[in-house]
Amino acid sequence: MPVETYKIFNKERNTEEYKKIKNILHYVTKGNYELKFSNYTDIQQIIDDANVIRFYGNEPSVRRAIRLLNLDRKIKDNFTVVMSLKCKKRLQDIEDIKQLTKVKFKISKGPITIKFE
């Protein structure tokens, strides 16, 4: 199986890919997963565009578009975003910090006691 490599995204040079990202985001947000409210005519066009943009995973809008597109029930494919190791590590560090700063508490029955840990 070949190793998938990420691509660096530049809005000035990659105008076609940028349009594909915007079209997919419009389909999943404003179009509410309906083809008649989007710029697409069939599901295969959406799948083709998603397969092209998923290699630009360092861009947050690509990750959001693919995450929301995976929620579509009409599309059986599950797309994975290809990112650099540096970007993956940065996102994992952010997630770890969120978990550490999250307030945890327990509620037990009986006399009301709230414990913060």
VMD Tcl script that draws the C-alpha trace (Angstrom):
set ca {
  {0.00 0.00 0.00}
  {1.57 3.32 -1.01}
  {2.15 5.94 1.62}
  {-0.18 8.90 1.18}
  {1.59 12.23 1.28}
  {0.04 15.51 2.24}
  {0.06 18.55 -0.03}
  {0.72 22.13 0.96}
  {-2.25 24.39 0.32}
  {-1.88 27.86 -1.13}
  {-5.07 29.82 -1.87}
  {-3.47 31.80 -4.69}
  {-2.09 28.79 -6.56}
  {-4.75 26.22 -5.72}
  {-7.87 28.10 -6.74}
  {-9.56 24.97 -8.13}
  {-9.04 23.07 -4.87}
  {-10.21 26.10 -2.91}
  {-13.44 26.16 -4.94}
  {-13.92 22.45 -4.25}
  {-13.53 23.04 -0.51}
  {-16.06 25.88 -0.61}
  {-18.52 23.79 -2.66}
  {-18.33 20.88 -0.22}
  {-18.76 23.22 2.75}
  {-21.75 24.81 1.03}
  {-23.24 21.35 0.39}
  {-22.92 20.25 4.02}
  {-23.83 23.52 5.75}
  {-26.08 25.72 3.64}
  {-27.36 22.94 1.39}
  {-28.16 20.69 4.37}
  {-26.85 17.61 2.51}
  {-29.27 18.17 -0.39}
  {-28.02 18.14 -3.98}
  {-30.68 20.52 -5.24}
  {-29.36 23.31 -2.98}
  {-25.71 22.82 -3.97}
  {-23.52 23.21 -7.04}
  {-23.38 19.45 -7.59}
  {-25.57 17.33 -9.84}
  {-24.75 13.88 -8.42}
  {-23.03 12.22 -5.48}
  {-20.07 11.04 -7.57}
  {-18.94 14.64 -8.12}
  {-18.85 15.17 -4.36}
  {-16.85 11.97 -3.85}
  {-14.36 13.01 -6.55}
  {-13.90 16.46 -5.00}
  {-13.46 14.97 -1.52}
  {-10.81 12.58 -2.82}
  {-8.90 15.53 -4.26}
  {-9.04 17.87 -1.25}
  {-8.40 15.30 1.47}
  {-4.66 15.50 0.76}
  {-4.62 19.13 1.98}
  {-5.27 18.13 5.60}
  {-3.07 20.82 7.13}
  {-5.76 23.35 6.17}
  {-8.46 23.58 8.89}
  {-11.26 24.17 6.38}
  {-10.39 20.88 4.65}
  {-10.55 18.98 7.93}
  {-13.93 20.57 8.71}
  {-15.31 19.86 5.23}
  {-14.26 16.19 5.34}
  {-15.50 15.76 8.93}
  {-18.93 17.14 8.02}
  {-19.02 15.20 4.75}
  {-18.42 11.94 6.63}
  {-21.72 12.59 8.46}
  {-23.66 12.39 5.18}
  {-25.71 9.19 5.11}
  {-25.98 9.12 1.31}
  {-22.21 8.71 0.88}
  {-21.01 5.27 1.89}
  {-17.29 6.15 1.65}
  {-15.52 7.36 4.76}
  {-12.81 9.87 3.88}
  {-9.63 10.25 5.90}
  {-7.64 13.46 5.91}
  {-3.93 13.23 5.11}
  {-1.84 15.56 7.32}
  {1.80 16.14 8.10}
  {3.22 14.66 11.30}
  {3.83 18.16 12.64}
  {0.17 19.07 12.20}
  {-1.00 15.81 13.78}
  {1.24 16.39 16.80}
  {0.02 19.99 17.18}
  {-3.64 18.87 17.10}
  {-2.91 16.08 19.59}
  {-1.20 18.56 21.94}
  {-4.22 20.86 21.76}
  {-6.54 17.93 22.55}
  {-4.35 16.88 25.50}
  {-4.44 20.42 26.92}
  {-8.24 20.47 26.60}
  {-8.49 17.18 28.49}
  {-6.22 18.44 31.29}
  {-8.13 21.69 31.78}
  {-11.57 20.09 31.62}
  {-13.43 20.33 34.93}
  {-14.47 16.94 36.27}
  {-17.02 16.41 39.01}
  {-19.00 13.55 40.54}
  {-22.53 13.53 41.88}
  {-23.54 10.78 44.27}
  {-27.01 9.90 45.58}
  {-27.97 10.63 49.13}
  {-26.87 13.83 50.73}
  {-25.85 16.20 47.97}
  {-22.10 16.19 47.56}
  {-20.18 17.53 44.62}
  {-16.54 16.61 44.33}
  {-14.19 18.46 41.98}
  {-11.17 16.47 40.90}
}
mol new
graphics top color blue
foreach p $ca { graphics top sphere $p radius 0.5 }
foreach p [lrange $ca 0 end-1] q [lrange $ca 1 end] { graphics top cylinder $p $q radius 0.2 }
display resetview
